[in-house]
Amino acid sequence: MTLVKDPLLAAARIVLIFFIAVLGLAAAAVAIAAPTIVVFQDRVVAAFAAEGVTDAARIFPALPIVMLAIAALLALGVYFLVLLRRIVNSVGEGDPFVPVNAERLERMGWTVLAGQVLSIPIGRAVVWIATIVADNDEHVHVGDDFGFDAGGLLLMLVLFILARVFRRGAEMREELEGTV
């Protein structure tokens, strides 16, 4: 195994495992919290009221929906990192230019697109909730810069292009093996 021979791959594997675990735990926690706040709605609304939020009953129906959407966004992050980890593993095995890695890169590109699209309604809902909370607390600042992120779009483009490069590299290798 080349894990010992290549410290960069070893570090990448460790970092990816760490972030997969963190995002996975966060997704699970948010997914569990969403129905939990529905069960304890009275307590949640009372806690908001104790903090001076008078319109808690108005924003409450949106909270579990937003939380589930955030859990889905975190799950997309886990999926993306799992695919990246599989690519890193194939590099460590010495065989990265295989068709499955092209498919992984393409799925990663679609995952980034899904995350970009999902972040728009989540962001708008969060801004709406924060605006209501901010009306009751002058210390809350509400930003509204949610939407398509240029960095995310660039990442998506790079992933789709790399998928084609890997696909072509795998085809060229197969052609070369067929001529030898």
trRosetta pair geometry for C-beta under 8 A, 3 or more apart (Angstrom, degrees):
i j d omega theta_ij theta_ji phi_ij phi_ji
1 4 7.0 89 94 4 86 88
1 92 7.0 13 -172 157 80 111
2 5 4.6 -63 -157 47 70 115
2 6 5.3 27 151 5 100 110
2 9 6.7 38 113 60 99 156
2 92 4.9 -169 66 -167 103 70
2 93 7.4 -164 18 -78 113 19
2 94 6.6 123 -22 -50 143 91
3 6 7.1 -79 -139 52 18 81
3 9 6.4 -120 -119 104 52 111
3 10 5.2 96 -174 -87 77 93
3 13 7.1 -32 -128 12 107 155
3 92 6.0 28 -69 -159 67 134
4 10 7.3 65 -87 -68 26 136
6 9 4.2 47 105 16 117 112
6 10 6.6 161 95 -15 64 85
6 92 6.8 -149 53 -115 131 80
7 10 5.3 -54 -145 39 39 115
7 11 6.1 40 156 -20 70 104
8 11 5.8 -54 -147 37 29 109
8 12 6.2 31 153 -20 64 107
9 12 5.5 -52 -144 36 32 113
9 13 6.3 36 156 -22 65 103
9 88 6.2 157 -147 -179 83 96
9 91 6.3 -155 -110 99 123 110
9 92 4.8 142 175 -84 148 100
10 13 5.9 -53 -151 33 29 112
10 14 6.6 26 153 -16 63 106
11 14 5.8 -57 -149 37 33 110
11 15 6.1 29 155 -17 68 108
12 15 5.8 -56 -143 40 29 109
12 16 6.0 28 158 -19 65 110
12 88 5.1 -153 120 -140 128 145
13 16 5.9 -58 -144 38 26 109
13 17 6.3 27 157 -19 63 107
13 85 6.9 88 -128 -144 64 91
13 88 6.1 -175 -75 125 74 135
13 89 7.4 86 -102 -75 111 75
13 92 7.6 18 -57 -48 127 149
14 17 5.9 -55 -148 36 28 110
14 18 6.4 31 153 -21 63 107
15 18 5.6 -55 -151 35 31 115
15 19 6.4 20 157 -10 66 108
16 19 6.0 -59 -144 43 30 103
16 20 6.1 34 156 -22 66 107
16 81 5.6 169 -158 -177 87 100
16 84 6.2 -151 -125 99 131 105
16 85 4.4 161 143 -86 145 99
16 88 6.6 -175 -14 22 157 154
17 20 5.7 -53 -144 36 29 113
17 21 6.4 29 156 -18 63 107
17 85 7.2 96 -62 -117 63 139
18 21 6.0 -62 -155 36 27 109
18 22 6.3 21 154 -16 65 109
19 22 5.5 -50 -138 38 36 111
19 23 6.0 30 163 -12 69 107
19 81 5.6 -147 102 -129 109 156
20 23 6.3 -58 -142 44 24 103
20 24 5.9 27 157 -22 62 115
20 78 5.7 88 -147 -142 71 78
20 81 4.8 -161 -79 110 85 131
20 82 6.2 96 -121 -68 129 74
20 85 6.9 -18 -49 -36 140 144
21 24 5.7 -58 -141 39 25 113
21 25 6.2 24 160 -17 63 107
22 25 6.0 -56 -148 37 26 107
22 26 6.3 24 154 -17 63 109
23 26 5.6 -55 -145 39 32 112
23 27 6.1 35 155 -21 67 105
23 74 5.3 -176 -172 -173 86 89
23 77 4.7 -125 -156 103 150 118
23 78 4.8 -170 108 -69 118 82
23 81 6.8 137 34 12 146 144
24 27 5.8 -52 -145 35 29 111
24 28 6.4 26 156 -16 63 107
24 74 7.9 165 -85 148 21 106
24 78 5.1 91 -74 -110 78 137
25 28 5.8 -56 -147 39 31 110
25 29 6.1 31 155 -21 66 108
26 29 5.7 -54 -144 37 29 111
26 30 6.3 23 159 -14 65 107
26 74 5.2 -135 100 -149 103 150
27 30 6.1 -59 -146 40 27 105
27 31 6.0 25 156 -18 64 112
27 71 4.9 102 -159 -158 70 72
27 74 3.7 -168 -79 104 91 120
27 75 4.8 117 -147 -61 150 72
27 77 7.9 -171 -57 51 121 101
27 78 6.3 -71 -8 -22 149 132
28 31 5.7 -58 -142 40 28 111
28 32 6.2 25 158 -16 65 108
28 71 7.8 110 -61 -144 14 112
29 32 5.9 -58 -146 39 27 107
29 33 6.1 27 155 -22 64 111
30 33 5.5 -53 -141 37 31 113
30 34 6.6 45 157 -35 63 97
30 67 5.3 -161 -180 -174 91 88
30 68 7.8 173 137 -87 96 28
30 70 5.4 -100 175 97 155 106
30 71 4.2 -166 96 -75 109 91
30 74 6.6 124 32 12 138 146
31 34 6.1 -40 -152 14 29 115
31 67 7.7 166 -89 142 29 94
31 68 6.7 70 -118 -118 67 65
31 71 4.0 114 -64 -147 83 156
32 35 7.3 -68 -167 42 35 91
32 36 6.1 33 147 -23 68 121
33 36 5.2 -67 -145 42 34 118
33 37 6.2 33 163 -24 73 101
33 67 6.0 -116 91 -172 98 145
34 37 6.6 -57 -153 28 23 102
34 38 7.3 22 149 -16 57 104
34 63 7.8 180 -134 129 71 75
34 64 4.2 103 -171 -151 85 79
34 65 7.9 123 -154 -43 122 17
34 67 3.9 -179 -89 97 97 124
34 68 4.9 77 -127 -56 169 81
34 71 6.9 -86 -24 -16 132 136
35 38 5.3 -51 -156 31 45 117
35 39 6.5 47 149 -21 71 100
35 64 6.7 79 -74 -144 37 130
36 39 5.7 -52 -153 33 36 111
36 40 6.4 -1 159 14 69 108
37 40 6.1 -69 -137 61 34 87
37 41 6.8 78 153 -86 63 57
37 44 5.0 60 -159 -69 94 155
37 63 6.1 -78 111 119 149 129
37 64 6.0 -166 68 -74 108 93
37 67 7.4 124 23 -6 133 161
38 41 5.9 0 -160 -57 33 101
38 64 5.3 11 -53 -64 105 151
40 43 4.4 -34 170 40 100 119
40 44 5.8 108 111 -27 85 94
41 44 5.7 -59 -145 37 31 110
41 45 6.2 28 160 -16 69 107
41 60 6.4 80 -151 -179 100 140
42 45 6.0 -56 -146 39 28 108
42 46 6.2 28 154 -19 63 110
43 46 5.5 -55 -146 39 30 113
43 47 6.3 34 153 -22 65 104
44 47 5.7 -52 -149 33 31 112
44 48 6.6 33 151 -18 63 102
44 56 7.5 -175 126 174 77 126
44 60 6.8 125 104 -125 121 111
44 63 7.6 -164 157 87 148 168
45 48 5.6 -51 -152 35 34 113
45 49 6.3 35 150 -20 65 106
45 56 4.6 147 -142 117 70 127
45 57 5.8 40 -134 -73 131 71
45 60 6.0 -28 -80 -75 98 142
46 49 5.5 -53 -147 37 33 113
46 50 6.3 39 152 -24 65 103
47 50 5.5 -49 -148 32 32 115
47 51 6.7 25 152 -12 62 105
48 51 5.8 -65 -156 41 33 106
48 53 4.1 -66 174 67 93 123
48 56 3.3 130 96 -100 147 138
48 60 8.0 -130 -2 -73 156 97
49 52 7.6 75 -175 -55 32 10
49 53 6.5 -91 -78 66 32 68
49 54 7.0 66 -121 -105 75 42
49 56 5.9 -96 -50 7 73 140
51 136 7.8 92 117 119 81 130
51 137 7.5 -31 153 -60 95 134
52 136 4.8 167 128 162 91 113
52 137 6.2 117 85 -67 127 92
53 56 4.9 92 112 -61 109 93
53 59 7.9 -58 167 30 129 132
53 132 7.2 67 -157 131 105 91
53 133 5.5 -32 -108 -120 122 71
53 136 4.9 167 -103 57 50 161
53 137 7.6 -39 -72 -20 80 107
54 136 6.0 167 6 -97 82 131
55 58 4.3 -33 177 31 93 124
55 59 6.2 79 122 -14 92 97
55 132 5.0 -104 81 -173 132 118
55 135 7.5 31 11 66 131 129
55 136 7.5 -161 17 -40 90 126
56 59 6.2 -66 -147 45 34 97
56 60 5.9 54 155 -50 69 101
57 60 5.7 -35 -141 6 29 123
58 132 6.7 -154 87 -144 118 153
59 62 5.7 -64 -170 41 61 111
59 63 6.5 75 138 -45 83 95
59 128 7.7 170 -121 123 102 89
59 129 5.0 107 -158 -125 131 83
59 132 5.2 -173 -58 71 130 155
59 133 7.6 -27 -9 -47 171 85
60 63 5.6 -41 -153 6 40 119
61 64 7.8 -59 -170 30 35 93
61 65 7.4 21 147 -4 64 116
62 65 5.6 -71 -158 46 45 112
62 66 5.7 42 152 -22 82 110
62 125 5.7 -168 179 -163 124 111
62 128 7.2 -69 155 92 172 123
62 129 6.2 -152 95 -72 130 110
63 66 5.9 -60 -144 38 26 107
63 67 6.2 25 159 -19 64 109
63 129 7.2 106 -83 -116 74 144
64 67 5.4 -54 -143 39 34 114
64 68 6.3 35 157 -19 67 103
65 68 5.9 -54 -149 36 29 108
65 69 6.4 29 151 -17 63 107
65 125 7.4 -119 98 -153 103 160
66 69 5.6 -56 -148 38 33 112
66 70 6.3 35 152 -20 66 104
66 122 6.3 117 -148 -140 80 73
66 125 4.7 -162 -94 121 114 136
66 126 6.4 136 -159 -67 138 73
66 129 7.0 -66 -22 -24 168 145
67 70 5.6 -52 -147 36 32 112
67 71 6.4 37 151 -21 64 102
68 71 5.4 -48 -147 34 35 115
68 72 6.5 39 150 -21 64 101
69 72 5.5 -49 -151 34 35 114
69 73 6.5 38 149 -20 64 102
69 118 6.5 -177 -173 -177 96 102
69 121 7.0 -104 -155 96 159 103
69 122 4.8 -167 124 -89 127 103
69 125 7.5 98 48 40 150 149
70 73 5.4 -50 -149 34 36 114
70 74 6.4 36 151 -17 65 103
70 122 6.2 126 -72 -146 71 134
71 74 5.7 -53 -149 38 32 112
71 75 6.3 37 150 -22 65 105
72 75 5.4 -51 -146 35 33 115
72 76 6.6 40 150 -23 63 98
72 118 6.5 -130 106 -159 113 150
73 76 5.6 -46 -153 29 34 114
73 77 6.9 38 146 -19 61 101
73 115 6.0 96 -145 -135 83 83
73 118 5.4 -174 -85 115 93 132
73 119 6.6 92 -120 -77 136 76
73 122 6.5 -23 -40 -41 143 167
74 77 5.4 -49 -156 31 38 117
74 78 6.7 41 147 -20 66 99
75 78 5.4 -46 -150 32 38 114
75 79 6.4 41 150 -20 66 102
76 79 5.6 -52 -148 36 34 113
76 80 6.3 39 151 -23 65 104
76 111 5.4 163 -171 -169 94 94
76 114 5.9 -155 -126 97 141 114
76 115 4.9 179 119 -75 148 98
76 118 7.2 163 -14 33 154 152
77 80 5.6 -51 -147 34 31 115
77 81 6.4 25 156 -13 64 107
77 115 7.3 87 -61 -105 72 139
78 81 5.9 -61 -149 41 29 107
78 82 6.2 32 153 -23 66 106
79 82 5.7 -53 -147 33 30 112
79 83 6.6 30 154 -17 63 104
79 111 5.8 -158 98 -125 113 141
80 83 6.0 -59 -157 36 29 110
80 84 6.4 26 149 -16 65 108
80 108 5.6 92 -140 -135 80 83
80 111 4.8 -179 -79 120 93 147
80 112 7.1 88 -110 -60 135 72
80 115 7.8 -18 -44 -35 139 140
81 84 5.4 -52 -144 39 37 113
81 85 6.2 43 153 -24 67 102
82 85 5.6 -50 -147 33 31 114
82 86 6.7 34 152 -20 62 102
83 86 5.7 -53 -153 32 33 112
83 87 6.7 33 149 -18 64 102
83 104 4.6 167 -169 -167 102 98
83 105 7.9 167 154 -68 122 31
83 107 5.9 -158 -114 88 154 114
83 108 5.1 -161 100 -69 144 98
83 111 7.4 177 14 -3 146 152
84 87 5.6 -52 -152 34 36 112
84 88 6.4 37 150 -19 67 104
84 104 8.0 161 -69 157 33 119
84 108 6.8 88 -60 -106 82 139
85 88 5.5 -51 -147 37 34 113
85 89 6.3 39 151 -22 65 103
86 89 5.5 -49 -148 34 33 115
86 90 6.6 34 152 -20 63 102
86 101 7.9 -165 117 -102 94 74
86 104 6.0 -146 83 -120 120 152
87 90 5.7 -54 -151 34 34 110
87 91 6.7 37 149 -20 64 101
87 96 6.9 53 -171 -141 77 98
87 101 5.4 99 -118 -137 90 101
87 104 5.6 -173 -61 106 102 147
87 105 7.2 78 -89 -62 143 83
88 91 5.6 -51 -153 32 35 114
88 92 6.5 36 149 -18 64 104
89 92 5.5 -54 -152 37 35 114
89 93 6.4 32 151 -17 67 105
90 93 5.5 -52 -146 38 36 111
90 95 5.8 -82 -176 82 87 71
90 96 5.0 119 117 -104 102 57
90 98 6.5 -118 -165 26 141 120
90 100 7.7 177 -85 83 153 108
90 101 5.7 -132 74 -73 161 121
91 94 7.7 51 175 -69 32 20
91 96 4.6 22 -87 -72 69 120
95 98 5.8 43 146 -39 97 117
96 101 5.8 62 -178 -71 65 173
96 166 7.4 -91 144 -129 86 109
97 101 7.0 -96 -116 52 20 136
97 166 5.9 -160 -129 -152 64 70
97 169 3.8 -96 -143 125 127 118
97 170 5.0 -171 158 -70 78 65
97 173 5.7 131 110 -20 124 142
98 101 5.3 97 61 2 74 100
98 102 7.8 -138 100 -3 43 86
98 166 7.9 -18 54 174 36 105
98 170 5.5 91 -140 -109 18 122
99 102 5.4 -53 -156 33 44 114
99 103 6.5 43 149 -18 72 102
99 166 8.0 138 -119 134 27 95
99 167 6.6 50 -125 -122 69 69
99 170 4.9 169 -59 141 63 166
100 103 5.5 -51 -152 37 38 114
100 104 6.3 43 148 -24 67 102
101 104 5.2 -46 -144 33 38 116
101 105 6.4 40 155 -19 66 101
101 166 5.0 -115 104 -177 101 146
101 170 7.7 162 48 -56 97 126
102 105 5.9 -52 -149 36 30 110
102 106 6.4 31 151 -18 63 106
102 163 4.9 96 -166 -166 69 69
102 164 7.4 89 -148 -75 111 16
102 166 4.0 -170 -79 97 80 106
102 167 3.8 99 -138 -64 156 78
102 170 6.3 -100 -22 3 127 134
103 106 5.6 -55 -148 38 32 112
103 107 6.3 32 153 -18 66 105
103 163 7.5 96 -68 -147 14 110
104 107 5.7 -55 -148 38 31 110
104 108 6.3 35 151 -23 64 104
105 108 5.4 -50 -148 33 33 115
105 109 6.6 38 150 -21 63 100
105 159 5.3 -171 180 -172 81 79
105 160 7.6 163 138 -89 96 22
105 162 5.0 -124 -165 100 148 100
105 163 3.8 -169 96 -79 112 81
105 166 5.9 133 8 19 144 142
106 109 5.6 -49 -154 31 35 114
106 110 6.6 31 150 -13 65 103
106 159 7.3 152 -96 144 24 95
106 160 6.6 63 -117 -116 67 62
106 163 4.1 95 -59 -135 78 157
107 110 5.6 -53 -147 40 36 110
107 111 6.1 42 150 -25 66 105
108 111 5.4 -51 -146 34 32 116
108 112 6.6 37 153 -21 64 100
108 159 4.9 -131 96 -155 102 141
109 112 5.8 -50 -152 32 32 111
109 113 6.6 31 150 -16 63 104
109 156 5.0 97 -156 -157 78 67
109 157 7.9 116 -137 -50 115 12
109 159 3.7 -176 -73 100 88 119
109 160 4.4 96 -128 -57 163 78
109 163 6.5 -80 -10 -21 132 134
110 113 5.5 -51 -150 37 36 114
110 114 6.3 40 151 -21 67 103
111 114 5.6 -50 -147 35 32 112
111 115 6.4 34 152 -19 63 105
112 115 5.6 -55 -150 37 31 113
112 116 6.4 35 151 -22 65 104
112 152 5.7 178 -179 -172 103 86
112 155 5.4 -154 -139 103 156 109
112 156 4.3 -157 95 -81 130 89
112 159 6.5 147 6 16 138 149
113 116 5.6 -53 -149 34 32 113
113 117 6.4 28 155 -15 66 106
113 156 5.4 91 -58 -128 81 142
114 117 5.9 -57 -147 39 31 108
114 118 6.0 27 156 -17 67 112
115 118 5.7 -56 -138 42 28 109
115 119 6.1 35 159 -30 63 106
115 152 6.9 -131 93 -152 108 135
116 119 5.9 -54 -149 26 26 113
116 120 7.6 35 152 -30 56 95
116 148 5.4 39 -177 -122 117 72
116 149 6.6 -133 -119 26 97 81
116 152 4.9 157 -83 130 110 140
116 153 6.9 81 -109 -67 157 72
116 156 7.3 -52 -17 -43 139 141
117 120 6.3 -47 -168 11 36 112
118 121 7.1 -62 -164 41 41 93
118 122 6.2 35 149 -14 72 118
119 122 5.5 -64 -143 47 36 114
119 123 5.6 41 160 -27 72 109
119 146 6.3 -151 148 -167 90 97
119 147 7.6 175 106 -103 101 4
119 149 7.6 -6 84 -16 157 106
120 123 5.9 -55 -145 34 23 110
120 124 6.5 20 158 -15 60 107
120 146 6.3 140 -127 140 42 101
120 147 5.6 45 -109 -117 90 51
120 148 7.4 -5 -71 -44 110 63
121 124 5.6 -53 -144 38 36 111
121 125 6.1 36 158 -19 68 106
122 125 5.9 -60 -150 38 28 109
122 126 6.2 27 154 -18 66 108
122 146 7.5 -147 84 -161 70 143
123 126 5.7 -55 -144 37 30 110
123 127 6.3 30 156 -19 65 105
123 144 8.0 110 157 -157 105 51
123 146 2.3 157 165 -156 153 158
123 147 6.8 -108 69 -40 157 47
124 127 5.8 -54 -148 36 30 111
124 128 6.4 33 152 -21 64 105
124 146 6.3 -142 -46 81 55 140
125 128 5.5 -52 -148 35 33 114
125 129 6.4 30 154 -15 66 105
126 129 5.8 -54 -146 39 32 109
126 130 6.0 28 156 -16 66 111
126 146 7.4 130 52 -62 111 151
127 130 5.7 -57 -140 43 28 109
127 131 6.1 36 157 -28 64 105
127 142 5.9 104 -148 -179 73 112
127 143 7.6 -99 -105 86 102 45
127 144 5.2 66 -128 -108 147 80
127 146 6.6 -133 -32 4 121 129
128 131 5.8 -52 -149 29 26 113
128 132 6.9 24 154 -15 60 102
129 132 6.0 -58 -158 34 33 109
129 133 6.4 26 150 -13 67 108
130 133 5.5 -55 -145 42 36 111
130 134 5.8 40 153 -25 69 107
130 140 6.4 -161 -174 164 87 125
130 142 4.5 151 118 -110 116 106
131 134 5.5 -51 -140 37 29 113
131 135 6.7 42 154 -30 60 97
131 142 5.2 52 -77 -111 66 174
132 135 5.8 -43 -156 19 32 115
132 136 7.5 15 151 -4 57 104
133 136 6.1 -71 -166 42 38 103
133 137 6.3 -20 156 27 75 111
133 140 5.7 -145 114 -161 96 178
134 137 6.2 -83 -132 63 34 75
134 138 7.7 70 -174 -109 72 24
134 140 3.9 -133 -101 91 79 115
134 141 7.3 100 -118 -88 131 11
134 142 5.1 -96 -29 -30 155 114
137 140 4.8 74 89 -9 104 108
148 152 6.9 -136 -170 70 63 117
148 153 6.0 43 173 -51 108 118
149 152 4.0 80 71 7 101 109
149 153 6.8 -175 87 -9 52 82
150 153 5.7 -54 -147 38 33 111
150 154 6.2 34 153 -20 66 106
151 154 5.7 -54 -146 37 31 111
151 155 6.3 35 152 -21 64 104
152 155 5.5 -50 -147 35 32 114
152 156 6.4 36 153 -21 64 103
153 156 5.6 -50 -149 33 33 114
153 157 6.5 35 151 -19 64 104
154 157 5.6 -53 -150 36 33 113
154 158 6.3 34 152 -19 66 105
155 158 5.7 -55 -147 37 31 111
155 159 6.3 31 155 -21 65 107
156 159 5.8 -56 -148 35 29 111
156 160 6.5 26 156 -15 64 106
157 160 6.0 -57 -149 37 29 107
157 161 6.4 25 155 -15 65 108
158 161 5.8 -59 -148 40 30 109
158 162 6.1 29 155 -18 67 108
159 162 5.7 -54 -143 39 30 110
159 163 6.4 39 153 -27 63 102
160 163 5.5 -46 -150 27 32 117
160 164 7.0 31 151 -16 61 100
161 164 5.8 -54 -157 34 36 109
161 165 6.5 37 146 -20 67 104
162 165 5.2 -50 -145 36 39 114
162 166 6.1 37 156 -17 69 103
163 166 5.9 -54 -146 39 29 108
163 167 6.2 31 152 -21 63 108
164 167 5.5 -52 -143 36 32 113
164 168 6.2 29 157 -16 66 106
165 168 5.9 -57 -147 39 27 107
165 169 6.2 30 152 -21 64 108
166 169 5.5 -52 -143 37 32 114
166 170 6.4 34 156 -20 64 103
167 170 5.9 -55 -152 34 29 110
167 171 6.5 28 149 -18 63 106
168 171 5.5 -52 -148 37 35 113
168 172 6.2 36 153 -21 67 104
169 172 5.7 -52 -145 36 31 111
169 173 6.4 31 155 -20 63 106
170 173 5.8 -54 -148 35 31 112
170 174 6.5 32 153 -19 64 105
171 174 5.7 -56 -151 36 31 111
171 175 6.4 32 152 -19 65 105
172 175 5.6 -53 -149 36 33 113
172 176 6.3 34 152 -20 65 106
173 176 5.6 -53 -146 37 32 112
173 177 6.3 30 154 -17 65 105
174 177 5.8 -54 -145 39 31 109
174 178 6.2 34 153 -23 64 107
175 178 5.6 -57 -150 34 30 114
175 179 6.6 22 155 -16 65 106
176 179 6.1 -60 -150 35 31 105
176 180 6.6 27 155 -22 65 108
177 180 5.9 -56 -145 31 33 110
